[in-house]
Amino acid sequence: MAEAGSFAERVKQQADIVRVVGEYVRLKKTGKDFSGLCPFHQEKTPSFTVSPLKQIFYCFGCGKGGDVFSFVMDMEKSAFPEAVRTVAEKCGIAIPRPRERSPEERQENQQRAQLVEMHREAQTFFTKQISGTLEGKAARAYLEDRGLDNKAIDRFGIGYAPSDGDALLRALKKKYPEKLLVESGLISRGEQAGRLFDRFRRRITFPIANDSGKIVAFGARALGDDQPKYLNSPETPIYSKSNVLYHMDRAKEALRRSDFAVLVEGYMDAIAVARAGISNVVASCGTSLAEPQIKLLSRFTKRVIINYDPDNAGQLAAERSVSLLLEQDFEVRVLALPPVGDKKADPDLFIRERGIEEYTKLLKDAPPYVDYLIARARKMDLTTGEGKRRAVNFLLPYVQKIPNTILRSEWATRIAQQLHLDEPVLRAALSKAATQRHSELKIQPELVGRSAKPVERRLIRMLAEAEGFRRELAQRLQGAQLYHGLETEKVFAALIVASLADEPMQATEVAAQLEERDRRILFEILFEEASEPTWEEAVSCVEALQHRQAERELADVQRSIESNPPVSEMRGLLEKKQDLMRRLAAAR
C-alpha cells in the first residue's frame, strides 16, 4: 500500500497504468477502457480490462485485479519497493537519490533506542499511578471487579494514565526533545496552538511488547464513558501493529512446548486465558490478523485455535483469519464459545462466569475450521436455491484449500448432509474448486445464479463512486443493517467503512480487504456500464432492500409458526406476521 505523502504515493498519482500495462499486454481501446488477453492465464477471447479513469485493472476470466503496483509485482515477481522503482522508471519519474546511509542509520538506531527507553519509563510511570494515587486505586477497583487481583495486575504490567492530561508529558520532557516525544506516540499535539498533551488520559494501560520483550506501545481502555473505548498507540518507528502480537514475548516457550497457539482478539481475553494456565495465547489487539503476524507465529508453531469474540465483527475476523492462516499452511481450529445466560461470551467473560475447567475442555474439543464454517453456513436461509448457492459459495474458498483428496471427499459428504444439498452437484463443484485454485470457479447451474441482484450492484457502485452522497447512503444502510445476510454483505461492509472514513475512496484498497469471490464481485461492478447515480435512485434502492428484508422476516416468522411453538410465543409471532404483511402491502 502506498502511504499518503510517500514516494510510492507520488508515483501512483503520476503513473499511467495503461502505459505500464501496455508494455506487457497488447491493449485495444474499448469505450472508455482498454482490453486485451490476460497475461495471468491462457485465453483466446480478451477478458482483461484496464481503466485509465480508475487506474485499476481486472480480468473477468481469472479474477486478477489491482493497481499498477500489484500488476508489476505479479508480472515481475518482485516485492513492493522494487515494483515502485520499476513503475517510476517506466514512467520517467525521477527516483530520489539515497542519502548517505551510515550517518542516517546511526541516527535511526539512536532514535529507536531512545523511544524504547521512553516506553520503559512510561511503563514505570503508569504502574506507579495505579498503585500510588487515588485515581489509580479506582482503576484497580475496576480491574478487581473484572476478576484481576493485585498479582495479575503486577504480572501483566497493567497501569493507569491519569486524567489531568499532561502528567506523563511533565515527566518525560525533562529528558527528551519535543519532536521525539510526539514521534513516540505517547504524546500528542493539539490541532490548535500546537499544545502538547498525553495521548492516554483516564485510561487503564496495557504494555505491548515485541517478541524480544521490549515495550514498544500501549493499549488503553477508558475507565469511564470516554470514546473510543479502546485506544492504542499509533504507528511509530518502533511499533507497527501488523508486526506485533500481544503476549507473544511471554508465550514463546509455551508455544514451542505445546505446538499450538490460542488466538484471541484483545488484551483482557489474552490475560484471562493466560491466567487460566494456558500460556500459549496471543492476541491480535483488536485488529484483523495480518500476514507479518502470521509469519511471526509460524516461527513457533503451525497450529492455531481461533477464539474470537462471538459478535458479527468477530465472526468476520475469524473467517478472514482462517483464510490467511490456511494460505500459510497452518492447521486451524475454531472455538465458538456458547453464550453465558443471555450474553454472548468472549473468553474473558466465559472464564469468569463458567470457570477454567469448562473453558479448557471446550478448547480441547474445538472443531476443525470446516466444521465451524459449516455451522456458520447452516444459519443461512437454505430453503431456497439462492440460499443454498450462497452457502456453497461461502464454503468453497475454504474447502478449496484442502489438499488431501480423501479428506476433501469426506467434507463434501458432510456439507451435503448438513446443508441438505444435492451431493453429486456439490461434489463436482468442490472437486473443480480444488483443481482450479487460481482460476474461475464454475459451479453447476443448480447452485449458481448471477452474483448479486441489480439493486445490490447499483448500491455498491454508488458507495464506491457517488462522492456527493455516499456517506449519507452508507449511514442509512448501516443504521438499518439492510445489507446483513446478503450475498454481497462483505462488499457492503468494506465499502461502508471506507465511506464513513474521512479519506478519499480507494477502490483497490477496499478490494485488498476482501476475499477473492467478493473482490471479483466488486471489480465486475466497477467495470459495468452505468448511468450517473442520483440520490433519488439511491433512496429507491434502499426501499427495495427494506422490502426484501421484510419479505425474509415474514418467511422466518411463517416457518416459526409452522413449527407449532407454545401458545404464548404463537401470539407474538402472529402479531409480527400481521405487522409485516401490513408493511409489505403499504409498500406496493
N, C-alpha and C positions, 0 to 999 in steps of 0.2 A: 504494500500500500504506500502510495506517495503521500508523505506528511505535508501538511499545509506549510508553505514557505520554503520547503526544501528544494534542492536542485532537481530531484525527481519530479516534483510537482510542476516546476517551471518547464521541464522537458515535455511533460504530458500536455501542458497547455499549448505549447508551441508546435508539437509534433503533428504531422498529418498521417493519420492511420492508414488512409488509402495509399499514400506514397510508400509507407513502410511495408504494408502487406503486399502491395503490388510488386515488390522485389522478389517475393516468394510465390505468388499466385497470379495467374493471368486473370485480371478483373475486367468485367464488362459492365458499363453503366446500365442500370435497370431502374428507371424512375429516379427517385432521389437517392437511391442506394447503389452499391456495386455488388456484383455476384461473380462467382467462379467455382471451380472444382475444389472441394475441400482438401487441404494438404494433410489432414489428420486421419482420413480413412479413404478407402477406394470407392469411387463413384463415377458414374458416366453422365449423370444429369446434375448440373450445378445446384447445390443446396447451401453453399457457403455465401454469407452476405456480410457486407461491410457498410456501416452507416457513418458517413463523414459528419453528419449533423450531431449524432450522439457520441461519435468517436469510440464505437464498440464494434465487435464482430460476433457472429453467431452462425453455427452450422445447424440447419434444420434436420440433417441426417444423423450426425453423431452427438449433437448436443453440446459441442465445444463452444465456449463463448468467453468474452472478456474484453480487456482494453489492449492498447498497443504493447504494453509491457508483458502481459501474460501471453500474448501471441508470440513475441520474440523469445520469451523464456521456454515455451513449448517447442518452437522450431529449432532453437539453438541449444536446447538442453542446458540452459545457463541459469544462474541464480539472479535474483532481482537486481543487485548492483551492476552486474555485467550487462543485463538487459537495458538498464537505464543508459549506460555508456554506449551500447550498440545503437539504440534509438537516437541518441544525441548525435552520434557520428553520421548516421544515415540522413538526418535532417539538417546537418550543418550547424548544429548548436554547439557553441564553444564550451568545452569541458574545463572547469576551473582547475588550475594547476595546483597540485597538492602542496601544502605548506611544509616547511621543514618538520619532519616527524619527531625527531628526538626531543627538542625542547617542548613541543606540544604534548608528547606522550608523558614527559616528566610532569608537566603542569596538570594533565588529566589525572595521573596517578596520585599526585599530591591532593588534588581536589577530592578524589574519591576517598582517600584516607581520611581527610577532614570530615567528609559527610558521614562516613561510618562512625567516626569518633563523636560527631554531633548527635547521631541517633543513639549511641550508647549513653551519652549524657542526658538526652531527653528521656530515655527509659528510666534512668535513675531518678529524674525529676518526677515523672509520673507515678512511680511506685512509692516515693516519699509522700506524694499528695494523698494517695489512697489510704495510707496508714497514719498520717500525722495531721490531717486537717478535718474540720467539721464537715466540709463538702465531701471529702474522701470517705469519711465514715458513713455518710448517707449512701454513697456509691457501693460501699462494702455491704451495707444492709440490703441493698437491692440484689447484689450478687448472692448473698446468703439465701434470699427468697427464691433464687433460681437454683439453689442446691449447691452453691460453691462455698466451701468453708475456707478458712484462712490458709490452710495447707495448699488447697487447689489454687487460690489466688496467687500465692507466692510461687508455686510450682510453674505456672504458666506466665508469670511476669505481668499479670494484669495490673493496670494502673489507672490513674484518673487525671484528666485535664481540667483544671479549674475554670470557673465561669467568667473570671474578670477580663479575659481576652488578651492579656499581654504578659502573663506571669512567666511563661517559658521564654518569650522574647527577651525579657529583662535578664533572665539567667544566662542566655546564650550570647547576647550582643556584646558582652564584655570581652568575649574571646574571638568571635567570628565576624567577618565583614558582612555588610548588609546584603550584597549580591549573593554570597554563599548561603545566607540564611533563607533567602527566597528560593534559591535553587534546591535547597534541601527538601522542600515540600512541607516542612514543619511550620513555616511562617508564610503568611500570605500578604499581598499588597492590596490595599483598598483601591477601588476604581477612582474614587475622588480623593484628591490631595496626596495620593500615594502613601497613605499611612500604613505602617506595618502592624500586623496583629497575628495572634496564634491561630493556626488553621483549626486546631481541635479545641473546642470550648464546651465545658459542661458535658463531657463525654467520658465513658469508660474506655480505656485504651488496651489494645492487644498488640504486642510487638510481633512484627512479621520478620522472620529471619530467612536468609538464603540457606542453601543446603549445607554451607560450611559453618552455619551458626551465627553469622554476623547479622545484627539487626539492621535492616535496610528500609523499613517502612513501618507504618502503624495502621491498624484498623481501629475504628472508634464507633461506639454505639451511644446514641443520645440517651441521656438519663431521664429527660422529661419528654415533652412532645415535639422537640425540635426536629426539623426536617433538613436533610434526609435522615432516616432512622440510623442507617449505617453510612459512615464516611471513611474512605480510605485515603492513604497518601497518593498524590499524583505520580505520574511517571517522572523519574529523576535519573541523573547519571548512574546511580547505584541501584535503582529499582525499576523493573519492568514487570508488570503484573502477570504477563503471559509466560514469564520465565521462572516464577516462584510458586511453590505450593506451601500453604500454611501447615506447619508442624512437620515438614519434611526433615528438618535438621534433627528432630527428636525421634523420628520414625525410621530412619535409615537402617539401623541394625535389626529392628523388628521386621522390617520389610524383607531383609535378606533371610532371616530365620524362618519366617512363615511362608515366604514366597507368594504372598498376595497382599494387595492393598485394599483398604476400605476407603472409598472416595465419597466425601460429603461436601456440602456447599459452603458452610460458614464456620466461624471460629467456635461458637458455642457448641455446635454439633461435634466438631473435632475434639474439643475439650471433653465433652460428655462421653464420647466413645473411648478416648484415651484413658479417662478415669475409670471406665468400666474394665480396664485391664487389657484393652485391645490397642496396643501401642502403634500398630501398623496402619494408622489412619492419617490421611492428608485431606486438605480442603482446597478447593479452587477459589475460595474467598468471594463467593457470590458472582463470579464472572463465568462465562462459558469456558469450558476446558479448551485450552489452546495446544497446538502441535508442539511448541517448545516444552510445555508442561508434561506432555505425554512422553517426549524423548527423555526428559529428566527422570520420570517414573520408570522408564524402561531400563535405566541403569541398575535398578534394584529388583524389579520383578516384571513379569509379563502377564500377570493375573490380577484382575480387578473386580471388586464388588462395588457397584454404584449404589449409593443410598442417599439420593437427593430428596429435597422436600416434595411432598405429595401434591402441591398445587400445580396449576397448569404450566406455569413458568418452569417449575422443577421437572415436570414430566418432559417438556420440550427439550430442556437442557440435558436430561438423561438420554433421550433419543439421539441428540446430536453427539453426545459424548460416546455413546455406543458406536456410532458410525465412525468417529475419528479413531477410537481405540482399535476397532476391527481393521482399519486400514493399516495400522501399525502392528498387526498380527498379535493382538492381545486376546487372552481368554477372558470373556466378560460375563459376569452375572449381575443381576439387578435385584435389589431388595426394595419392595414397595411396602412400607410399614402399614399395618391396619390402623384404623382410627382409634383414638382413645376417647371413649364416650362419644360426644358429638363433634370432637375436634380432630382435624387432620393432623397426623403426628409426624413431626420431624424427629431425628434421632435424639436430640436433647430432651424434648417433651416425652417421648416414648420411654426412655431410660428412667426419667424421673418418676413417671407415673406407673410404669409396668415392671420396672426393675431390670437389672443387668442380665440375670439368667435368661429371661424371656427374649431379650434382645439378642443375646449370644446365640440362642437356639435358632431364631429366625435368620440370623446372619449365616449360620452354618448351612441352613436349608435354602438359602437364596437360589432362585431358579436361574438357569441359563437365560441369556438375553432374549432368545427367541420365544421362550415361554412367557416372559414378561411382555414382549411385543404382541403376542397372540392375545393375551389378556386385554391389552390396550385396544387391539383391533375388534375384539368382541363387543366393546362398548359402542361401536358404530352401528348405525341402522342397517342390519343385514336382511331386512325384509324386502329390499328392492335390489334390482340388478345394479343400479348406480352405487348403492351402499356396499354391495359385495365387491364391486370393482375398486371402490375406494380402499376397502380393507386390504385387498390383494396388493394394490399399488403402494400402500403404506408398508407392507411387509417385504415386498420384492427387493428393495435396495439392501436390506439386511441379510435375507436368505441368500441373495446373490453372492455374498461374501463367504458362504460355507464352501470350502474347497473339497471336502470329502463327499463323494457321490452317494455313498450309503447313508451317511448322516443327513444329507440333503433330501434323500428319498423318504427317510423317516419323518422329517419335518413336514414334507408335503402331505403325508397321510394325516399327521396330527393337525395341521392347519385346515385341511379339508373337513375333518371330522368336527373340529371345534367351531368352525365358521359356517358349517353346513354348505360347503361348496362342492361343485362337481369335481371330483378328484382327478379324472383324466385331463380335464381342461386346465386345472391348476398345476398338475404335474408337468404338463407341456410348457406352461408359462414359466415355472421355476427352472426347468431344465434349460430353456432358452436364455433366461436371465443369467444363469451361472456360466454358460458358454460364451455369452456376449457381454463380457464385463465392461468393455469400453465402447459399446455400440448401442444403438437404439433398442429398447426392449419392445418387442412386438407381441403383445398378448392376444389370444384369440378373441374374436368379437363378442363372445358370450360374456366376457368380463370387462370389456373396454368400450368406452364411448369417447367423444371428443373431450379433451381436458378443459374443464371449467366452462360454465354456462356463459352465454353472451353478456348477461348483466354483470357477472363477476369480472369478466375480461375487461369490460368497459370501465368499471370502477378501479381496477388495478392500473389501467392506463392513466386514469385521472390522478390517482395517488402518485404516480411516477412523474407526471408532466404538467399537471394543472397548477402552476405556481400561484395563480390568483386565489385559489380556494382549497388547495389540497389539505392544508392544516385543519380548516373547519370540517372538511369531509372526514378526515381521519378522526377528529374528535367525536363526530356523530357515530361513526362505525364502531369506535372503541367503547363509547358510552353505552350503546345498546347491545354490544357484543354480537353484532349481526354476522360477522364472518366466522364465528365459532362453529365448528362442525362441518364447515365447507371443505371441499377438496382442496381449495386454494387457501386454507386457513394460514399456513405458514408464510405464504407470499404476502397476504394481507398484513399479518403480524409484523413482518420485517419492514414493509413499506410504511405502516402506521408509525412505528418507532422512528423511522427516518423522517417522516413528515412532521412529527411533533418536535423534532430536534431543531435547534436554531442554527442549522447549517444547510448549505445547498444540497439538493438531492444528487447523489452519485449512484446511478443505476448499477454500475459494476461493483460498487462496494456492498450494495444491498444483495446483489446476486451472489457475492462471495460468502454470505452468511447462510445461504440456502443449500440444501442437498440437491443432488443432480436433477431429480424429477421436478422439483419446484423451480430450480434455476432455469430449466428448459421452458416451463410454462411462462415465466417472466420474460425471457428473451423473445419467445414466439409472439407474445402480446405486444412487446415494444416494437416489433418489426411489422405489425399488421397495419394495413392502410386504415386510417380512421379520420373522421372529421374533427374539427376543433371542439373541445369539450365546453359545456356551459354548466352553470350552477343548476339551472332548471333540469337539465338532463341528469345531473348528479342526484338531485332530490328524488327524481323519478326512479332511478336505480335503487336508491336506499329504500324507497317504499316497496319496491319489488322484493328486496331481500326481507323486509319486515313481513310481507305477505307469505313468503316461503317459510320463514321462521314460525309463523302462526300455524301453517299447514303441518309442519313437522311436530309441533307441540300437540296439535289436535290428534295426529296419528298416535303419538305416545300415550296420550290420555285414553284414546279408544282402546289401545292394547291393554292398558291397566284396567279399564272397565271390564274387558272381556276375560281378565284373569280372575274375576269374581272375588274382589277384596272384601274386607269386613264392611258392615253397613255404615259405620262412622266414616270410613275412608271413601266409600262409594258416593256418599252425599257430596263431599268436596270435589270429587272427580266429575260428577255430573254438572255441578255448578261451573267448574272450569271449562267443561266442554261447551256449555251454552254460551259462556262469555267468548270463547274462541270463535264459535260459529257466528256470533253477532259481529265480531271484529272483521271476520272474513267477508261477511255479507255487506258490511258498510264499505269495504274497500273495493267492491266490484263496481 
